Amino acid sequence: MTTNYPEYRTHLQGLIGRLRGRIPGTMKGFGQLHQESMKAGALSEKQKELMALGIGIASRCDGCITFHTHEALAHGASARRLGRRSALRCPWAAARP
């Protein structure tokens, strides 16, 4: 099965919007935690997004892969670099039970 990640991201954004309506305090807290943790500091935003993408790949989380690929590209990562990261992580992740 091939996933169309831009479409999947739009779908997930809709689901997140519904969660905001049902549990607004929790989602507000999650959003603040995410924003603060992804700000540039010792590491750039791009580096943090690439690390988060690697974690998403290793944990096989399509939602994480979708959002962190989008954000890594938005912060200047190249498609080539994302391809290398995926190639390095996927064999290891596939070996997990």
MARRONU-983335 format. One record per atom (N, C-alpha, C): y negated, z negated, x negated; residue number from 1. Coordinates in Angstrom, 3 decimals. Atoms other than C-alpha are relative to their C-alpha. Layout:
<pt v="Y" w="Z" u="X" num="NUM"/>
...
***
This chain:
<pt v="1.182" w="0.000" u="-0.840" num="1"/>
<pt v="0.000" w="0.000" u="0.000" num="1"/>
<pt v="-1.244" w="0.000" u="-0.885" num="1"/>
<pt v="1.257" w="-0.076" u="0.727" num="2"/>
<pt v="-3.440" w="0.918" u="-1.291" num="2"/>
<pt v="-1.089" w="-0.653" u="0.849" num="2"/>
<pt v="1.072" w="0.692" u="-0.697" num="3"/>
<pt v="-6.356" w="-1.297" u="-0.383" num="3"/>
<pt v="-1.323" w="0.698" u="-0.266" num="3"/>
<pt v="1.355" w="-0.514" u="0.139" num="4"/>
<pt v="-9.785" w="0.182" u="0.256" num="4"/>
<pt v="-0.900" w="-1.234" u="-0.115" num="4"/>
<pt v="0.704" w="1.260" u="0.222" num="5"/>
<pt v="-11.734" w="-2.679" u="-1.306" num="5"/>
<pt v="-1.403" w="-0.064" u="0.603" num="5"/>
<pt v="1.293" w="0.104" u="-0.693" num="6"/>
<pt v="-15.209" w="-1.751" u="-0.001" num="6"/>
<pt v="0.163" w="-0.316" u="1.496" num="6"/>
<pt v="-0.247" w="0.298" u="-1.417" num="7"/>
<pt v="-13.822" w="-1.733" u="3.554" num="7"/>
<pt v="0.520" w="-1.423" u="0.172" num="7"/>
<pt v="-0.556" w="1.353" u="-0.072" num="8"/>
<pt v="-11.867" w="-4.920" u="2.895" num="8"/>
<pt v="-1.101" w="-1.042" u="-0.182" num="8"/>
<pt v="1.119" w="0.926" u="0.221" num="9"/>
<pt v="-15.043" w="-6.614" u="1.586" num="9"/>
<pt v="-0.829" w="-0.143" u="1.281" num="9"/>
<pt v="0.746" w="0.051" u="-1.264" num="10"/>
<pt v="-16.871" w="-5.706" u="4.798" num="10"/>
<pt v="0.761" w="-0.825" u="1.035" num="10"/>
<pt v="-0.838" w="0.777" u="-0.917" num="11"/>
<pt v="-13.968" w="-7.105" u="6.828" num="11"/>
<pt v="-0.080" w="-1.490" u="-0.326" num="11"/>
<pt v="0.054" w="1.410" u="0.409" num="12"/>
<pt v="-13.987" w="-10.346" u="4.822" num="12"/>
<pt v="-1.365" w="-0.611" u="0.293" num="12"/>
<pt v="1.336" w="0.514" u="-0.307" num="13"/>
<pt v="-17.738" w="-10.697" u="5.226" num="13"/>
<pt v="-0.113" w="-0.369" u="1.473" num="13"/>
<pt v="-0.011" w="0.328" u="-1.425" num="14"/>
<pt v="-17.220" w="-10.603" u="8.991" num="14"/>
<pt v="0.750" w="-1.293" u="0.277" num="14"/>
<pt v="-0.772" w="1.233" u="-0.182" num="15"/>
<pt v="-14.557" w="-13.302" u="8.785" num="15"/>
<pt v="-0.767" w="-1.220" u="-0.522" num="15"/>
<pt v="0.798" w="1.096" u="0.554" num="16"/>
<pt v="-16.800" w="-15.434" u="6.595" num="16"/>
<pt v="-1.137" w="-0.352" u="0.951" num="16"/>
<pt v="1.047" w="0.245" u="-0.990" num="17"/>
<pt v="-19.580" w="-15.026" u="9.149" num="17"/>
<pt v="0.519" w="-0.821" u="1.170" num="17"/>
<pt v="-0.603" w="0.782" u="-1.085" num="18"/>
<pt v="-17.247" w="-16.331" u="11.852" num="18"/>
<pt v="0.247" w="-1.433" u="-0.437" num="18"/>
<pt v="-0.199" w="1.367" u="0.511" num="19"/>
<pt v="-16.359" w="-19.315" u="9.666" num="19"/>
<pt v="-1.312" w="-0.762" u="-0.050" num="19"/>
<pt v="1.319" w="0.657" u="0.034" num="20"/>
<pt v="-20.067" w="-20.043" u="9.188" num="20"/>
<pt v="-0.378" w="-0.534" u="1.381" num="20"/>
<pt v="0.290" w="0.451" u="-1.353" num="21"/>
<pt v="-20.341" w="-20.301" u="12.954" num="21"/>
<pt v="0.851" w="-1.185" u="0.419" num="21"/>
<pt v="-0.930" w="1.057" u="-0.396" num="22"/>
<pt v="-17.349" w="-22.618" u="13.253" num="22"/>
<pt v="-0.127" w="-1.260" u="-0.845" num="22"/>
<pt v="0.124" w="1.158" u="0.908" num="23"/>
<pt v="-17.830" w="-24.851" u="10.218" num="23"/>
<pt v="-1.223" w="0.195" u="-0.903" num="23"/>
<pt v="1.209" w="-0.346" u="0.751" num="24"/>
<pt v="-21.442" w="-24.368" u="9.144" num="24"/>
<pt v="-0.256" w="-0.897" u="-1.208" num="24"/>
<pt v="0.258" w="0.901" u="1.126" num="25"/>
<pt v="-21.734" w="-27.439" u="6.939" num="25"/>
<pt v="0.903" w="0.286" u="-1.186" num="25"/>
<pt v="-0.964" w="-0.301" u="1.061" num="26"/>
<pt v="-18.598" w="-26.649" u="4.975" num="26"/>
<pt v="-0.338" w="1.316" u="-0.686" num="26"/>
<pt v="0.307" w="-1.304" u="0.574" num="27"/>
<pt v="-19.545" w="-23.014" u="4.498" num="27"/>
<pt v="-1.318" w="-0.025" u="-0.770" num="27"/>
<pt v="1.258" w="0.128" u="0.732" num="28"/>
<pt v="-23.084" w="-23.945" u="3.475" num="28"/>
<pt v="0.263" w="-0.656" u="-1.356" num="28"/>
<pt v="-0.346" w="0.673" u="1.252" num="29"/>
<pt v="-21.660" w="-26.320" u="0.870" num="29"/>
<pt v="0.746" w="0.918" u="-0.960" num="29"/>
<pt v="-0.740" w="-0.947" u="0.837" num="30"/>
<pt v="-19.224" w="-23.687" u="-0.390" num="30"/>
<pt v="-0.944" w="1.032" u="-0.598" num="30"/>
<pt v="0.961" w="-0.991" u="0.489" num="31"/>
<pt v="-22.041" w="-21.156" u="-0.660" num="31"/>
<pt v="-0.892" w="-0.552" u="-1.097" num="31"/>
<pt v="0.843" w="0.626" u="1.025" num="32"/>
<pt v="-24.246" w="-23.563" u="-2.601" num="32"/>
<pt v="0.777" w="-0.236" u="-1.286" num="32"/>
<pt v="-0.843" w="0.217" u="1.180" num="33"/>
<pt v="-21.390" w="-24.491" u="-4.935" num="33"/>
<pt v="0.202" w="1.308" u="-0.756" num="33"/>
<pt v="-0.219" w="-1.304" u="0.636" num="34"/>
<pt v="-20.662" w="-20.823" u="-5.581" num="34"/>
<pt v="-1.270" w="0.492" u="-0.699" num="34"/>
<pt v="1.255" w="-0.488" u="0.589" num="35"/>
<pt v="-24.317" w="-19.899" u="-6.182" num="35"/>
<pt v="-0.351" w="-0.759" u="-1.275" num="35"/>
<pt v="0.361" w="0.803" u="1.174" num="36"/>
<pt v="-24.923" w="-22.776" u="-8.590" num="36"/>
<pt v="0.968" w="0.222" u="-1.165" num="36"/>
<pt v="-0.987" w="-0.152" u="1.073" num="37"/>
<pt v="-21.690" w="-22.292" u="-10.522" num="37"/>
<pt v="-0.048" w="1.380" u="-0.642" num="37"/>
<pt v="0.029" w="-1.352" u="0.539" num="38"/>
<pt v="-22.273" w="-18.567" u="-11.005" num="38"/>
<pt v="-1.333" w="0.364" u="-0.652" num="38"/>
<pt v="1.277" w="-0.264" u="0.671" num="39"/>
<pt v="-25.839" w="-18.851" u="-12.351" num="39"/>
<pt v="0.220" w="0.093" u="-1.508" num="39"/>
<pt v="-0.069" w="-0.137" u="1.456" num="40"/>
<pt v="-26.361" w="-17.805" u="-15.953" num="40"/>
<pt v="-0.337" w="-1.324" u="-0.656" num="40"/>
<pt v="0.216" w="1.202" u="0.790" num="41"/>
<pt v="-26.208" w="-20.628" u="-18.444" num="41"/>
<pt v="0.579" w="0.277" u="-1.372" num="41"/>
<pt v="-0.685" w="-0.256" u="1.266" num="42"/>
<pt v="-23.941" w="-20.867" u="-21.471" num="42"/>
<pt v="0.692" w="1.369" u="0.042" num="42"/>
<pt v="-0.579" w="-1.324" u="-0.208" num="43"/>
<pt v="-22.267" w="-17.764" u="-20.022" num="43"/>
<pt v="-0.893" w="0.777" u="0.956" num="43"/>
<pt v="0.795" w="-0.841" u="-0.906" num="44"/>
<pt v="-23.970" w="-14.845" u="-18.327" num="44"/>
<pt v="0.696" w="0.099" u="1.357" num="44"/>
<pt v="-0.587" w="-0.212" u="-1.319" num="45"/>
<pt v="-23.425" w="-14.070" u="-14.650" num="45"/>
<pt v="1.137" w="1.018" u="-0.080" num="45"/>
<pt v="-1.042" w="-1.021" u="0.155" num="46"/>
<pt v="-21.440" w="-10.990" u="-15.692" num="46"/>
<pt v="1.262" w="-0.622" u="-0.599" num="46"/>
<pt v="-1.167" w="0.637" u="0.613" num="47"/>
<pt v="-19.150" w="-13.069" u="-17.939" num="47"/>
<pt v="0.718" w="-0.899" u="1.008" num="47"/>
<pt v="-0.616" w="0.884" u="-0.998" num="48"/>
<pt v="-18.579" w="-15.591" u="-15.154" num="48"/>
<pt v="0.740" w="0.800" u="1.066" num="48"/>
<pt v="-0.671" w="-0.829" u="-0.995" num="49"/>
<pt v="-17.752" w="-12.841" u="-12.668" num="49"/>
<pt v="1.270" w="0.625" u="-0.572" num="49"/>
<pt v="-1.203" w="-0.551" u="0.617" num="50"/>
<pt v="-15.308" w="-11.258" u="-15.116" num="50"/>
<pt v="1.090" w="-1.063" u="-0.113" num="50"/>
<pt v="-0.988" w="1.088" u="0.051" num="51"/>
<pt v="-13.614" w="-14.625" u="-15.606" num="51"/>
<pt v="0.568" w="-0.273" u="1.392" num="51"/>
<pt v="-0.453" w="0.237" u="-1.373" num="52"/>
<pt v="-13.457" w="-15.178" u="-11.842" num="52"/>
<pt v="0.916" w="1.131" u="0.464" num="52"/>
<pt v="-0.848" w="-1.131" u="-0.345" num="53"/>
<pt v="-12.006" w="-11.688" u="-11.435" num="53"/>
<pt v="1.387" w="-0.160" u="-0.629" num="53"/>
<pt v="-1.277" w="0.223" u="0.662" num="54"/>
<pt v="-9.293" w="-12.478" u="-13.978" num="54"/>
<pt v="0.834" w="-1.058" u="0.709" num="54"/>
<pt v="-0.692" w="1.049" u="-0.742" num="55"/>
<pt v="-8.419" w="-15.641" u="-12.078" num="55"/>
<pt v="0.505" w="0.558" u="1.327" num="55"/>
<pt v="-0.416" w="-0.614" u="-1.262" num="56"/>
<pt v="-8.318" w="-13.680" u="-8.819" num="56"/>
<pt v="1.206" w="0.906" u="-0.173" num="56"/>
<pt v="-1.132" w="-0.880" u="0.280" num="57"/>
<pt v="-5.978" w="-11.113" u="-10.347" num="57"/>
<pt v="1.251" w="-0.827" u="-0.277" num="57"/>
<pt v="-1.160" w="0.831" u="0.355" num="58"/>
<pt v="-3.709" w="-13.786" u="-11.827" num="58"/>
<pt v="0.568" w="-0.738" u="1.207" num="58"/>
<pt v="-0.469" w="0.729" u="-1.179" num="59"/>
<pt v="-3.540" w="-15.626" u="-8.507" num="59"/>
<pt v="0.321" w="0.935" u="1.170" num="59"/>
<pt v="-0.314" w="-1.011" u="-1.013" num="60"/>
<pt v="-3.061" w="-12.366" u="-6.560" num="60"/>
<pt v="-0.813" w="-0.176" u="1.289" num="60"/>
<pt v="0.880" w="0.234" u="-1.146" num="61"/>
<pt v="-6.002" w="-13.112" u="-4.273" num="61"/>
<pt v="-0.844" w="1.252" u="0.243" num="61"/>
<pt v="0.747" w="-1.239" u="-0.277" num="62"/>
<pt v="-7.201" w="-9.811" u="-2.756" num="62"/>
<pt v="-1.464" w="-0.258" u="0.328" num="62"/>
<pt v="1.383" w="0.319" u="-0.325" num="63"/>
<pt v="-10.338" w="-11.462" u="-1.384" num="63"/>
<pt v="-0.804" w="-0.304" u="-1.251" num="63"/>
<pt v="0.676" w="0.326" u="1.264" num="64"/>
<pt v="-11.230" w="-12.877" u="-4.799" num="64"/>
<pt v="-0.236" w="1.261" u="-0.827" num="64"/>
<pt v="0.122" w="-1.245" u="0.755" num="65"/>
<pt v="-10.570" w="-9.521" u="-6.459" num="65"/>
<pt v="-1.113" w="0.856" u="0.588" num="65"/>
<pt v="1.006" w="-0.812" u="-0.686" num="66"/>
<pt v="-12.716" w="-7.762" u="-3.868" num="66"/>
<pt v="-1.411" w="-0.471" u="-0.303" num="66"/>
<pt v="1.358" w="0.517" u="0.187" num="67"/>
<pt v="-15.748" w="-10.028" u="-4.126" num="67"/>
<pt v="-0.407" w="-0.030" u="-1.468" num="67"/>
<pt v="0.393" w="0.129" u="1.401" num="68"/>
<pt v="-15.655" w="-10.607" u="-7.890" num="68"/>
<pt v="-0.098" w="1.351" u="-0.707" num="68"/>
<pt v="0.190" w="-1.351" u="0.535" num="69"/>
<pt v="-15.194" w="-6.896" u="-8.680" num="69"/>
<pt v="-1.390" w="0.505" u="0.389" num="69"/>
<pt v="1.320" w="-0.419" u="-0.488" num="70"/>
<pt v="-18.251" w="-6.132" u="-6.534" num="70"/>
<pt v="-1.111" w="-0.689" u="-0.788" num="70"/>
<pt v="1.052" w="0.752" u="0.692" num="71"/>
<pt v="-20.295" w="-8.882" u="-8.184" num="71"/>
<pt v="-0.040" w="0.308" u="-1.492" num="71"/>
<pt v="-0.014" w="-0.349" u="1.425" num="72"/>
<pt v="-19.157" w="-8.020" u="-11.725" num="72"/>
<pt v="-0.711" w="1.327" u="-0.222" num="72"/>
<pt v="0.697" w="-1.284" u="0.102" num="73"/>
<pt v="-20.294" w="-4.433" u="-11.191" num="73"/>
<pt v="-1.496" w="-0.170" u="0.234" num="73"/>
<pt v="1.414" w="0.242" u="-0.297" num="74"/>
<pt v="-23.568" w="-5.680" u="-9.688" num="74"/>
<pt v="-0.725" w="-0.656" u="-1.175" num="74"/>
<pt v="0.613" w="0.677" u="1.150" num="75"/>
<pt v="-24.167" w="-7.754" u="-12.829" num="75"/>
<pt v="0.186" w="0.782" u="-1.300" num="75"/>
<pt v="0.005" w="-0.874" u="1.165" num="76"/>
<pt v="-23.589" w="-4.833" u="-15.179" num="76"/>
<pt v="1.328" w="0.257" u="-0.671" num="76"/>
<pt v="-1.299" w="-0.316" u="0.592" num="77"/>
<pt v="-19.865" w="-4.748" u="-15.902" num="77"/>
<pt v="0.299" w="1.474" u="0.253" num="77"/>
<pt v="-0.344" w="-1.411" u="-0.168" num="78"/>
<pt v="-18.553" w="-1.243" u="-16.416" num="78"/>
<pt v="1.364" w="0.119" u="0.670" num="78"/>
<pt v="-1.303" w="-0.257" u="-0.628" num="79"/>
<pt v="-15.694" w="0.252" u="-14.446" num="79"/>
<pt v="1.088" w="0.028" u="-1.071" num="79"/>
<pt v="-0.977" w="-0.052" u="1.097" num="80"/>
<pt v="-13.952" w="0.816" u="-17.793" num="80"/>
<pt v="0.433" w="-1.413" u="-0.398" num="80"/>
<pt v="-0.327" w="1.381" u="0.366" num="81"/>
<pt v="-14.149" w="-2.876" u="-18.653" num="81"/>
<pt v="0.853" w="-0.664" u="1.087" num="81"/>
<pt v="-0.793" w="0.554" u="-1.093" num="82"/>
<pt v="-12.836" w="-3.827" u="-15.233" num="82"/>
<pt v="1.417" w="0.551" u="-0.040" num="82"/>
<pt v="-1.332" w="-0.592" u="0.122" num="83"/>
<pt v="-9.949" w="-1.413" u="-15.734" num="83"/>
<pt v="0.805" w="-0.642" u="-1.106" num="83"/>
<pt v="-0.698" w="0.675" u="1.105" num="84"/>
<pt v="-9.070" w="-3.009" u="-19.077" num="84"/>
<pt v="0.425" w="-1.395" u="0.413" num="84"/>
<pt v="-0.317" w="1.368" u="-0.433" num="85"/>
<pt v="-9.220" w="-6.492" u="-17.562" num="85"/>
<pt v="1.191" w="0.022" u="0.954" num="85"/>
<pt v="-1.095" w="-0.095" u="-0.964" num="86"/>
<pt v="-6.927" w="-5.446" u="-14.720" num="86"/>
<pt v="1.304" w="0.342" u="-0.709" num="86"/>
<pt v="-1.208" w="-0.400" u="0.716" num="87"/>
<pt v="-4.471" w="-3.782" u="-17.093" num="87"/>
<pt v="0.576" w="-1.158" u="-0.807" num="87"/>
<pt v="-0.477" w="1.145" u="0.773" num="88"/>
<pt v="-4.274" w="-6.918" u="-19.214" num="88"/>
<pt v="0.585" w="-1.088" u="0.884" num="88"/>
<pt v="-0.409" w="1.101" u="-0.856" num="89"/>
<pt v="-3.842" w="-9.307" u="-16.311" num="89"/>
<pt v="1.191" w="0.323" u="0.898" num="89"/>
<pt v="-1.012" w="-0.320" u="-1.011" num="90"/>
<pt v="-1.564" w="-7.435" u="-13.927" num="90"/>
<pt v="1.442" w="-0.200" u="-0.458" num="90"/>
<pt v="-1.399" w="0.241" u="0.388" num="91"/>
<pt v="1.662" w="-7.450" u="-15.985" num="91"/>
<pt v="0.335" w="-1.492" u="-0.032" num="91"/>
<pt v="-0.233" w="1.444" u="0.033" num="92"/>
<pt v="1.302" w="-11.189" u="-16.528" num="92"/>
<pt v="0.098" w="-0.559" u="1.399" num="92"/>
<pt v="-0.002" w="0.501" u="-1.381" num="93"/>
<pt v="0.501" w="-11.844" u="-12.863" num="93"/>
<pt v="1.252" w="0.463" u="0.744" num="93"/>
<pt v="-1.179" w="-0.523" u="-0.690" num="94"/>
<pt v="3.387" w="-9.652" u="-11.714" num="94"/>
<pt v="1.261" w="-0.770" u="-0.375" num="94"/>
<pt v="-1.173" w="0.736" u="0.451" num="95"/>
<pt v="5.829" w="-11.781" u="-13.696" num="95"/>
<pt v="0.143" w="-1.356" u="0.692" num="95"/>
<pt v="-0.051" w="1.291" u="-0.694" num="96"/>
<pt v="4.966" w="-14.866" u="-11.657" num="96"/>
<pt v="0.879" w="0.095" u="1.231" num="96"/>
<pt v="-0.844" w="-0.033" u="-1.213" num="97"/>
<pt v="7.416" w="-15.823" u="-8.891" num="97"/>
<pt v="-0.826" w="-0.016" u="1.266" num="97"/>
***
